[in-house]
Amino acid sequence: MKVYYFSEFPYHEYPDEEGDKYPSLRLTFPNSYFDPNLANGLFQRYFDECQYVDELGYDGIMVNEHHNTPSCMNTSCNLTAAVLARVTKQAKILLLGNILPIHENPVRLAEEIAMIDVISGGRVISGMVRGTGVETVSTNSNPMYNRERFEECHDLLIKTWTTPGPFRWEGKHYNFRVVNPWMVPVQKPHPPVWVPGTASPETAQWAAHHGYTYVAFLTPLDLTLELFNIYRETAAEEGYEPTPNNFGYLLCCYVAETQEKADEEAKHFIWRMGPTGRGPREYMNPVGYRTAAGANVAARRNRRPLIQQSFEELKENYHIVCGTPDTVLEKLTYLHDTLGMEHLIMYGQESKMSHEATMANIGLFGKEVLPVIKDW
């Protein structure tokens, strides 16, 4: 099994009681609470942590992107990835990812990803995402066109990487008289493409149609299995049998010498499960963003929202896996055998977890857990 370290590069440098005054920490939480000088220090430590991940031999480092929220300082996953491309040596750089529907210039996006692939020597995995409702609202995009724009942007990216220019593109949402970027990726025909999902069956089907790796993000195990089975059924219709390489799973993880220490630090993940995810429906799921089928699956997932689950429930449901190396290995063995996936996204830092605690987690996982699961 391959392991990719992940942090959202959070900014939790304000009193929680200030955040409680607003309907959501996303979109309308005032940016007057942001101190760029504090953020500079945070970026330095987060990049140091990623370098340690690379030194320990993790398979990759995942970076994502969100907007208008303290939960994620990466306003462009490509900028973060460009830094990592220079300061790391061997880890894959997993962009999971670029929010395709909010981009007005897919050709520029194709150039940026290609440039990171060139700087890194061909280490990019290009994840493509639809984004949250917040990204749709904050960029003044029409949620009705979210999936349409996602798919057309994807098609243009792939053609830009694989078709010698110049050529012309005339679509519904994008039109270019000349597509002929000088910068093209090292990897041929193009960098691997991954797609994350949380509820939408259409996303699992779309990923299977293209043979891309599908990664479930903090989904309950029963729903994860359902989405993976939707992928497998679609793959069968396409005439191929998926392998474990087609599946990944993201969970929060903390490893310590004792269960008590692991629990103490893992409680920082609760900020991600609750405060940063609350908000009005029109922020998170604007009208038209989801299909009826997607809304139905999401409703089943939300019967017991993460924000309503206790710390012990989050552990029981495998949203948080924490403990000694032996305990974590036992839980990861169960997940690997149950889900049949090859890729694990190890969400290893969140909220106000200190640099020292984060480095300890990265180190103990990398030295005691990683060597074992690499052989699975």
C-alpha positions as CSV (number, residue, x, y, z in Angstrom):
1,M,0.0,0.0,0.0
2,K,1.2,3.5,-0.8
3,V,1.0,6.4,1.7
4,Y,0.6,10.1,1.0
5,Y,0.9,12.6,3.8
6,F,-1.6,15.4,3.9
7,S,-2.1,18.7,5.8
8,E,-4.6,21.4,4.8
9,F,-2.0,24.0,6.0
10,P,-4.6,25.4,8.4
11,Y,-4.7,28.9,10.0
12,H,-6.2,28.4,13.5
13,E,-4.6,31.5,15.0
14,Y,-7.7,33.2,16.4
15,P,-9.9,32.7,19.5
16,D,-12.6,30.1,18.8
17,E,-15.2,32.4,20.5
18,E,-14.7,34.9,17.6
19,G,-15.4,32.2,15.0
20,D,-18.5,31.2,16.9
21,K,-20.0,34.7,16.3
22,Y,-20.5,33.9,12.6
23,P,-22.7,31.5,10.7
24,S,-19.7,29.8,9.1
25,L,-15.9,29.9,9.2
26,R,-16.1,29.7,5.4
27,L,-16.9,32.5,2.9
28,T,-18.0,35.3,5.3
29,F,-15.7,34.9,8.4
30,P,-13.8,38.3,8.2
31,N,-10.3,38.2,6.9
32,S,-9.4,40.8,9.4
33,Y,-8.6,37.8,11.7
34,F,-5.8,36.8,9.3
35,D,-2.2,37.9,10.2
36,P,0.1,37.5,7.2
37,N,3.2,37.5,9.5
38,L,1.8,34.6,11.5
39,A,0.9,32.9,8.2
40,N,4.5,33.2,7.1
41,G,5.7,31.2,10.1
42,L,3.1,28.6,9.5
43,F,4.1,28.1,5.9
44,Q,7.7,27.7,6.9
45,R,6.8,24.9,9.4
46,Y,4.4,23.2,7.1
47,F,7.0,23.0,4.4
48,D,9.6,21.7,6.9
49,E,7.2,19.0,7.8
50,C,6.7,18.0,4.2
51,Q,10.5,17.8,3.7
52,Y,10.7,15.4,6.7
53,V,7.9,13.3,5.0
54,D,10.0,13.1,1.9
55,E,13.2,12.2,3.8
56,L,11.4,9.3,5.5
57,G,10.3,7.8,2.2
58,Y,6.6,8.4,2.2
59,D,5.2,7.7,-1.3
60,G,3.8,11.2,-1.7
61,I,2.6,14.4,-0.3
62,M,-1.0,15.6,-1.0
63,V,-1.9,19.2,-1.3
64,N,-5.4,20.7,-1.8
65,E,-7.0,24.0,-2.3
66,H,-9.8,25.9,-0.7
67,H,-10.9,29.5,-0.7
68,N,-12.3,32.0,1.9
69,T,-11.6,29.8,4.9
70,P,-9.1,29.5,7.7
71,S,-9.1,25.7,7.4
72,C,-6.8,25.9,4.4
73,M,-4.2,28.5,3.5
74,N,-3.5,26.9,0.1
75,T,-5.4,29.3,-2.2
76,S,-3.6,27.6,-5.1
77,C,-2.5,24.0,-4.7
78,N,-0.2,24.6,-7.7
79,L,1.8,27.3,-5.9
80,T,2.3,25.0,-2.9
81,A,3.2,22.1,-5.2
82,A,5.7,24.2,-7.1
83,V,7.6,24.8,-3.8
84,L,7.4,21.1,-2.9
85,A,8.7,20.2,-6.4
86,R,11.9,22.1,-5.6
87,V,12.4,21.2,-1.9
88,T,11.6,17.5,-2.0
89,K,13.5,14.7,-3.8
90,Q,11.4,11.6,-4.2
91,A,7.8,11.9,-3.0
92,K,5.1,12.1,-5.6
93,I,3.3,15.5,-5.5
94,L,-0.4,14.7,-5.3
95,L,-2.6,17.6,-6.4
96,L,-6.0,16.8,-5.0
97,G,-6.6,19.1,-6.3
98,N,-7.3,21.8,-8.8
99,I,-10.9,23.0,-8.7
100,L,-11.7,22.8,-12.4
101,P,-15.1,24.5,-12.7
102,I,-13.8,27.8,-11.2
103,H,-11.0,28.1,-13.8
104,E,-11.6,30.4,-16.8
105,N,-8.4,29.4,-18.6
106,P,-7.8,25.6,-18.7
107,V,-4.9,26.1,-21.0
108,R,-3.1,28.2,-18.4
109,L,-3.9,25.5,-15.8
110,A,-2.5,22.8,-18.1
111,E,0.7,24.9,-18.4
112,E,1.0,25.3,-14.6
113,I,0.6,21.6,-13.9
114,A,3.1,20.7,-16.7
115,M,5.6,23.2,-15.2
116,I,5.4,21.5,-11.8
117,D,5.8,18.2,-13.4
118,V,8.9,19.5,-15.2
119,I,10.4,21.1,-12.0
120,S,9.8,17.9,-10.1
121,G,11.2,15.6,-12.7
122,G,7.9,13.9,-13.4
123,R,6.4,13.4,-9.9
124,V,3.0,15.1,-10.3
125,I,-0.3,13.2,-9.8
126,S,-2.9,15.6,-11.2
127,G,-6.1,15.3,-9.1
128,M,-9.1,17.1,-10.4
129,V,-12.0,18.2,-8.2
130,R,-15.4,20.0,-8.5
131,G,-14.8,22.0,-5.4
132,T,-17.2,22.8,-2.5
133,G,-20.2,25.0,-2.8
134,V,-18.2,27.8,-1.1
135,E,-15.8,27.9,-4.1
136,T,-18.7,28.1,-6.5
137,V,-20.2,31.0,-4.6
138,S,-16.9,32.8,-3.9
139,T,-16.0,32.8,-7.6
140,N,-19.5,33.9,-8.7
141,S,-19.9,30.6,-10.7
142,N,-23.3,29.2,-11.6
143,P,-23.7,25.9,-9.7
144,M,-25.9,24.6,-12.4
145,Y,-22.9,24.4,-14.7
146,N,-20.4,23.0,-12.1
147,R,-20.2,19.4,-13.5
148,E,-20.4,20.6,-17.1
149,R,-17.5,22.9,-16.6
150,F,-15.6,20.3,-14.7
151,E,-15.9,17.8,-17.5
152,E,-15.1,20.2,-20.3
153,C,-12.1,21.7,-18.5
154,H,-10.8,18.1,-17.9
155,D,-11.2,17.3,-21.6
156,L,-9.3,20.4,-22.7
157,L,-6.5,19.7,-20.1
158,I,-6.1,16.2,-21.4
159,K,-6.0,17.3,-25.1
160,T,-3.6,20.1,-24.3
161,W,-1.2,17.6,-22.7
162,T,-1.5,14.9,-25.4
163,T,-2.1,16.7,-28.7
164,P,0.7,18.7,-30.4
165,G,-0.3,22.3,-31.0
166,P,-1.5,24.5,-32.3
167,F,-5.1,23.5,-32.4
168,R,-8.4,25.2,-31.9
169,W,-11.0,24.5,-29.1
170,E,-14.6,25.5,-29.4
171,G,-16.8,24.2,-26.6
172,K,-19.8,25.3,-24.5
173,H,-17.9,26.9,-21.7
174,Y,-14.4,27.4,-23.2
175,N,-13.2,28.8,-26.5
176,F,-9.6,29.2,-27.7
177,R,-8.4,30.1,-31.1
178,V,-4.9,28.8,-30.4
179,V,-3.9,26.1,-28.0
180,N,-0.1,25.7,-28.2
181,P,1.6,25.9,-24.8
182,W,5.4,25.6,-24.8
183,M,5.3,23.8,-21.5
184,V,4.3,20.2,-21.6
185,P,4.6,17.5,-18.9
186,V,7.5,15.1,-18.4
187,Q,5.1,12.2,-17.9
188,K,3.5,10.7,-21.1
189,P,0.9,10.7,-22.3
190,H,0.1,12.9,-19.2
191,P,0.4,12.8,-15.4
192,P,-1.8,10.3,-13.6
193,V,-5.3,11.7,-12.8
194,W,-7.0,11.1,-9.5
195,V,-10.5,12.1,-8.5
196,P,-11.9,12.4,-4.9
197,G,-15.4,11.8,-3.8
198,T,-17.6,12.2,-0.7
199,A,-21.1,11.3,-1.9
200,S,-21.7,11.7,-5.6
201,P,-22.3,8.5,-7.5
202,E,-21.8,10.4,-10.8
203,T,-18.2,11.2,-9.7
204,A,-17.5,7.5,-9.1
205,Q,-19.0,6.6,-12.4
206,W,-17.1,9.3,-14.2
207,A,-13.8,8.3,-12.6
208,A,-14.4,4.7,-13.6
209,H,-15.3,5.6,-17.2
210,H,-11.8,7.2,-17.5
211,G,-10.0,4.5,-15.4
212,Y,-8.8,7.1,-13.0
213,T,-8.0,6.4,-9.3
214,Y,-11.0,7.3,-7.1
215,V,-10.3,8.4,-3.5
216,A,-13.0,8.5,-0.8
217,F,-12.7,11.5,1.6
218,L,-13.8,10.8,5.2
219,T,-16.7,8.8,4.1
220,P,-18.4,6.1,6.3
221,L,-17.2,2.6,5.4
222,D,-20.6,1.4,4.2
223,L,-20.9,4.4,1.9
224,T,-17.3,4.0,0.8
225,L,-18.0,0.4,-0.2
226,E,-21.1,1.5,-2.1
227,L,-19.2,4.1,-4.0
228,F,-16.3,1.7,-4.8
229,N,-18.9,-0.8,-6.0
230,I,-20.4,1.8,-8.3
231,Y,-17.0,2.3,-9.7
232,R,-16.5,-1.4,-10.2
233,E,-19.9,-1.8,-11.9
234,T,-19.1,1.0,-14.2
235,A,-15.7,-0.4,-15.0
236,A,-17.3,-3.7,-15.9
237,E,-19.5,-1.9,-18.3
238,E,-16.4,-0.3,-19.8
239,G,-14.8,-3.7,-20.2
240,Y,-12.1,-3.8,-17.6
241,E,-11.6,-5.0,-14.1
242,P,-10.3,-2.4,-11.6
243,T,-7.3,-3.1,-9.4
244,P,-6.5,-1.8,-5.9
245,N,-4.6,0.9,-7.7
246,N,-7.9,2.4,-8.7
247,F,-8.9,3.1,-5.1
248,G,-7.8,5.3,-2.3
249,Y,-9.1,6.4,1.1
250,L,-8.4,9.5,3.2
251,L,-8.5,9.4,7.0
252,C,-7.1,11.4,10.0
253,C,-4.2,9.6,11.7
254,Y,-2.0,10.1,14.7
255,V,0.6,7.7,16.0
256,A,2.2,7.9,19.5
257,E,4.0,5.8,22.0
258,T,0.8,5.6,24.1
259,Q,-3.0,5.6,23.3
260,E,-3.4,8.5,25.7
261,K,-0.9,10.7,23.9
262,A,-2.4,9.7,20.5
263,D,-5.9,10.6,21.7
264,E,-4.7,13.9,23.0
265,E,-3.2,15.0,19.7
266,A,-5.9,13.4,17.5
267,K,-8.5,15.5,19.1
268,H,-7.2,18.4,17.0
269,F,-8.9,16.8,14.0
270,I,-12.3,17.6,15.6
271,W,-11.9,21.2,14.3
272,R,-12.0,19.8,10.8
273,M,-15.0,17.6,11.5
274,G,-17.1,20.3,13.0
275,P,-16.3,24.1,13.2
276,T,-14.8,24.4,9.7
277,G,-17.6,22.4,8.1
278,R,-20.6,24.2,9.5
279,G,-22.5,26.7,7.5
280,P,-25.7,27.5,5.8
281,R,-26.9,25.3,3.0
282,E,-26.5,28.0,0.4
283,Y,-22.8,28.2,1.3
284,M,-22.1,24.5,1.2
285,N,-24.6,23.2,-1.3
286,P,-26.1,25.9,-3.5
287,V,-29.1,25.0,-5.5
288,G,-28.1,23.1,-8.7
289,Y,-24.7,22.0,-7.3
290,R,-25.8,18.4,-6.8
291,T,-28.0,16.1,-8.8
292,A,-31.0,14.3,-7.3
293,A,-28.9,11.1,-7.0
294,G,-26.0,12.9,-5.4
295,A,-28.3,14.7,-3.0
296,N,-29.8,11.3,-2.0
297,V,-26.5,9.8,-1.2
298,A,-25.3,12.9,0.7
299,A,-28.5,12.9,2.8
300,R,-27.7,9.3,3.9
301,R,-24.2,10.4,4.8
302,N,-25.5,13.3,6.8
303,R,-27.9,11.2,8.9
304,R,-25.1,11.3,11.4
305,P,-22.9,14.3,10.4
306,L,-19.3,14.4,11.5
307,I,-20.0,17.4,13.6
308,Q,-22.5,15.4,15.7
309,Q,-20.2,12.5,16.4
310,S,-18.2,12.2,19.5
311,F,-14.4,11.7,19.5
312,E,-15.0,8.0,20.3
313,E,-17.5,7.7,17.5
314,L,-15.1,9.2,15.0
315,K,-12.6,6.6,16.0
316,E,-15.1,3.8,15.8
317,N,-16.1,4.9,12.3
318,Y,-12.5,5.1,11.1
319,H,-12.7,8.8,10.4
320,I,-9.9,9.1,13.0
321,V,-7.3,6.3,13.4
322,C,-5.0,6.9,16.3
323,G,-2.9,5.0,18.8
324,T,0.3,3.1,19.2
325,P,2.0,1.8,16.0
326,D,0.5,-1.7,16.7
327,T,-3.0,-0.3,17.2
328,V,-2.8,1.8,14.0
329,L,-1.4,-1.1,12.0
330,E,-4.3,-3.3,13.2
331,K,-6.9,-0.7,12.1
332,L,-5.2,-0.1,8.7
333,T,-5.1,-3.8,8.1
334,Y,-8.8,-3.9,8.5
335,L,-9.4,-1.0,6.2
336,H,-7.0,-2.4,3.6
337,D,-8.7,-5.8,3.6
338,T,-12.2,-4.3,3.7
339,L,-11.9,-1.7,1.0
340,G,-9.3,-3.3,-1.3
341,M,-7.5,-0.1,-1.9
342,E,-3.8,0.6,-2.7
343,H,-3.6,4.3,-1.7
344,L,-3.9,5.7,1.8
345,I,-4.1,9.5,2.4
346,M,-2.7,10.0,5.9
347,Y,-4.2,13.3,7.1
348,G,-1.5,13.9,9.7
349,Q,-1.9,17.5,11.0
350,E,-4.7,19.8,11.8
351,S,-5.9,22.8,13.7
352,K,-3.5,23.9,16.5
353,M,-1.4,20.7,16.5
354,S,2.1,21.9,17.3
355,H,5.1,21.5,15.0
356,E,6.7,19.2,17.5
357,A,3.6,17.0,17.8
358,T,3.3,16.9,14.0
359,M,6.9,15.9,13.5
360,A,6.6,13.2,16.1
361,N,3.5,11.8,14.2
362,I,5.3,11.9,10.9
363,G,8.4,10.3,12.3
364,L,6.7,7.4,14.2
365,F,4.4,6.6,11.4
366,G,7.2,6.7,8.9
367,K,9.5,4.5,11.0
368,E,7.1,2.0,12.5
369,V,4.0,1.9,10.3
370,L,5.1,2.8,6.8
371,P,7.7,0.0,6.4
372,V,5.1,-2.6,7.2
373,I,2.3,-1.4,5.0
374,K,4.5,-0.8,2.0
375,D,4.6,-4.6,1.6
376,W,0.8,-5.1,1.5
